[in-house]
């Protein structure tokens, strides 16, 4: 029995400033399959370390150079093609540079109080629990339902 499986590797990073604001990326619904306000991140390239990839992705998408990103957990699910889609979740408050938008979408600083008023990407508020609650480190979408997922926190 083979123990290998097809996996898509990605990352996402919560960047928080000294005023408690988060960097949010607003993805265009006309351009992307999933859209709305989300934390920045992207795909891990072949032969790239996990930390290297999140630093690169954040620089490309926000203009910020992050330092000391800390792995806080992951979210994952199976695609319709039975591929495991794995998102490594990082957090940092150490960064340099000026925030700038990219082709991936507009980026801006947002207070946590503003989040519920934004057009958030799917399940963003639930995902933030993994970043914020010390007893959680995983969000797993166990089963795809008609228009949602059966989610489990670990």
NUMARVO-413608 format. One record per residue (C-alpha): residue number from 1; x, y, z. Coordinates in Angstrom, 3 decimals. Each point is the difference from the previous one (the first is absolute). Layout:
REM residues N
+-----+----------+----------+----------+
| seq |       c1 |       c2 |       c3 |
+-----+----------+----------+----------+
| NUM |        X |        Y |        Z |
...
+-----+----------+----------+----------+
REM end
This chain:
REM residues 154
+-----+----------+----------+----------+
| seq |       c1 |       c2 |       c3 |
+-----+----------+----------+----------+
|   1 |    0.000 |    0.000 |    0.000 |
|   2 |    1.430 |    3.340 |   -1.069 |
|   3 |    0.326 |    2.658 |    2.665 |
|   4 |    0.471 |    2.831 |   -2.473 |
|   5 |   -2.710 |    2.444 |   -0.935 |
|   6 |   -0.325 |    3.082 |   -2.162 |
|   7 |    0.458 |    3.136 |    2.081 |
|   8 |   -0.230 |    3.709 |   -0.749 |
|   9 |    2.207 |    1.986 |    2.399 |
|  10 |   -0.786 |    3.612 |    0.853 |
|  11 |    0.420 |    2.526 |    2.782 |
|  12 |   -1.774 |    2.948 |    1.570 |
|  13 |    1.311 |    2.596 |    2.438 |
|  14 |   -1.673 |    2.192 |    2.590 |
|  15 |    2.040 |    3.201 |    0.188 |
|  16 |   -0.929 |    2.215 |    2.940 |
|  17 |    1.313 |    3.482 |    0.721 |
|  18 |    0.537 |    1.660 |    3.396 |
|  19 |   -3.549 |    1.435 |   -0.159 |
|  20 |   -1.608 |   -3.443 |   -0.353 |
|  21 |   -0.833 |    0.423 |   -3.686 |
|  22 |    0.337 |   -2.879 |   -2.478 |
|  23 |    1.097 |    0.035 |   -3.628 |
|  24 |   -2.930 |   -1.138 |   -2.115 |
|  25 |    0.044 |   -0.711 |   -3.716 |
|  26 |   -3.183 |    0.640 |   -1.959 |
|  27 |   -0.191 |   -2.404 |   -2.944 |
|  28 |   -2.075 |    0.877 |   -3.052 |
|  29 |   -2.972 |   -2.397 |   -0.437 |
|  30 |    0.163 |    0.447 |   -3.782 |
|  31 |    3.586 |   -1.232 |   -0.077 |
|  32 |    0.212 |   -2.747 |    2.631 |
|  33 |   -2.027 |   -3.117 |    0.791 |
|  34 |    0.063 |    0.939 |    3.671 |
|  35 |   -0.200 |    3.659 |    0.842 |
|  36 |   -0.534 |    2.474 |    2.785 |
|  37 |    2.170 |    1.338 |    2.784 |
|  38 |    2.561 |   -2.522 |    1.219 |
|  39 |    3.449 |   -0.177 |    1.497 |
|  40 |    2.776 |    0.086 |   -2.609 |
|  41 |    1.894 |   -3.119 |   -1.033 |
|  42 |    0.437 |   -2.381 |   -2.880 |
|  43 |    1.531 |   -3.151 |   -1.424 |
|  44 |    3.214 |   -1.635 |    1.149 |
|  45 |    2.343 |   -0.456 |   -2.931 |
|  46 |    2.033 |   -3.198 |   -0.624 |
|  47 |    3.241 |   -0.159 |    2.015 |
|  48 |   -1.050 |    2.986 |    2.131 |
|  49 |   -0.136 |   -0.188 |    3.790 |
|  50 |   -3.304 |    0.721 |    1.698 |
|  51 |    1.288 |    3.144 |    1.726 |
|  52 |    1.730 |    1.181 |   -3.175 |
|  53 |   -3.278 |   -0.334 |   -1.876 |
|  54 |   -2.063 |    2.065 |    2.429 |
|  55 |    2.633 |    2.766 |    0.078 |
|  56 |    0.070 |    0.058 |   -3.830 |
|  57 |   -3.778 |   -0.072 |   -0.393 |
|  58 |   -0.532 |    2.829 |    2.483 |
|  59 |    2.636 |    2.141 |   -1.718 |
|  60 |   -1.582 |   -0.622 |   -3.423 |
|  61 |   -3.557 |    0.663 |    1.120 |
|  62 |    0.410 |    2.802 |    2.556 |
|  63 |    3.424 |    1.606 |   -0.458 |
|  64 |    0.869 |   -0.843 |    3.620 |
|  65 |    3.046 |   -1.999 |    1.023 |
|  66 |   -1.089 |   -2.100 |    2.959 |
|  67 |    2.358 |   -1.351 |    2.614 |
|  68 |   -0.265 |   -2.970 |    2.348 |
|  69 |   -3.326 |   -1.394 |   -1.215 |
|  70 |   -1.254 |   -2.518 |    2.539 |
|  71 |   -1.901 |   -3.088 |   -1.105 |
|  72 |   -3.265 |   -0.020 |    1.975 |
|  73 |   -1.904 |   -2.745 |   -1.762 |
|  74 |   -1.558 |   -1.128 |   -3.237 |
|  75 |   -3.236 |   -0.350 |   -1.855 |
|  76 |   -0.668 |   -2.704 |   -2.539 |
|  77 |   -2.604 |   -1.793 |   -2.055 |
|  78 |   -0.335 |   -2.296 |   -2.981 |
|  79 |   -0.750 |    1.510 |   -3.391 |
|  80 |   -2.602 |   -1.424 |   -2.349 |
|  81 |    2.930 |   -1.810 |   -1.696 |
|  82 |    0.906 |   -1.652 |    3.335 |
|  83 |    3.151 |    2.072 |    0.489 |
|  84 |    0.835 |    1.108 |    3.528 |
|  85 |    0.180 |    3.818 |    0.043 |
|  86 |    2.216 |    1.007 |    2.921 |
|  87 |    0.415 |    3.583 |    1.233 |
|  88 |    2.787 |    0.666 |    2.539 |
|  89 |   -1.083 |    2.861 |    2.264 |
|  90 |    2.601 |    2.513 |    1.191 |
|  91 |   -0.105 |    3.091 |    2.150 |
|  92 |    2.382 |    2.906 |    0.490 |
|  93 |    0.118 |    3.554 |    1.293 |
|  94 |    3.516 |    0.591 |   -1.300 |
|  95 |    0.223 |    1.581 |   -3.436 |
|  96 |    1.631 |    2.757 |   -2.032 |
|  97 |   -1.098 |    1.970 |   -3.016 |
|  98 |   -3.094 |    1.752 |   -1.225 |
|  99 |   -3.267 |   -1.701 |   -0.756 |
| 100 |   -0.840 |   -0.133 |   -3.715 |
| 101 |   -2.610 |   -1.859 |   -2.012 |
| 102 |    0.879 |   -2.463 |   -2.759 |
| 103 |   -1.638 |   -1.875 |   -2.864 |
| 104 |   -1.324 |   -2.404 |    2.652 |
| 105 |   -2.228 |    2.729 |    1.448 |
| 106 |   -0.234 |    3.137 |    2.094 |
| 107 |    1.718 |   -0.217 |    3.394 |
| 108 |   -0.747 |    2.169 |    2.988 |
| 109 |    0.238 |    0.205 |    3.770 |
| 110 |   -3.276 |   -0.952 |    1.688 |
| 111 |   -0.967 |    0.072 |    3.670 |
| 112 |   -1.517 |   -3.176 |    1.390 |
| 113 |   -3.204 |    1.922 |    0.704 |
| 114 |   -0.326 |    0.755 |   -3.741 |
| 115 |    0.326 |   -3.636 |   -1.097 |
| 116 |   -3.693 |   -0.984 |    0.241 |
| 117 |   -0.924 |    2.942 |   -2.255 |
| 118 |    2.375 |   -1.094 |   -2.782 |
| 119 |   -0.975 |   -2.377 |   -2.808 |
| 120 |    2.068 |   -2.811 |    1.537 |
| 121 |    1.286 |   -3.043 |   -1.843 |
| 122 |   -1.687 |   -3.286 |    0.900 |
| 123 |    0.228 |   -0.902 |    3.710 |
| 124 |    2.538 |    2.737 |    0.834 |
| 125 |   -1.365 |    0.673 |    3.495 |
| 126 |    0.168 |   -3.718 |    0.858 |
| 127 |    3.542 |   -0.178 |   -1.353 |
| 128 |    1.084 |    2.891 |    2.227 |
| 129 |   -0.810 |   -2.190 |    2.989 |
| 130 |    3.031 |   -2.168 |   -0.844 |
| 131 |    2.210 |    3.106 |    0.116 |
| 132 |   -1.532 |    1.349 |    3.200 |
| 133 |   -0.871 |   -2.960 |    2.212 |
| 134 |    2.985 |   -1.729 |    1.607 |
| 135 |   -1.829 |   -3.321 |    0.309 |
| 136 |   -0.590 |   -0.233 |   -3.788 |
| 137 |    2.536 |   -0.813 |   -2.717 |
| 138 |   -2.068 |   -1.583 |   -2.774 |
| 139 |   -3.119 |    0.673 |   -2.015 |
| 140 |   -0.960 |   -3.029 |   -2.055 |
| 141 |   -2.875 |   -0.015 |   -2.460 |
| 142 |   -0.905 |   -3.643 |    0.376 |
| 143 |   -2.854 |   -0.215 |   -2.469 |
| 144 |   -1.208 |    2.125 |   -2.901 |
| 145 |   -3.690 |    0.762 |    0.352 |
| 146 |   -2.280 |    1.464 |   -2.675 |
| 147 |    0.999 |    3.615 |    0.676 |
| 148 |    2.308 |   -0.235 |    3.014 |
| 149 |    2.416 |   -2.331 |    1.804 |
| 150 |   -0.217 |   -2.045 |    3.150 |
| 151 |    2.801 |    1.646 |    2.001 |
| 152 |    2.009 |   -1.331 |    2.924 |
| 153 |    2.316 |    1.957 |    2.281 |
| 154 |    2.914 |   -1.740 |    1.699 |
+-----+----------+----------+----------+
REM end
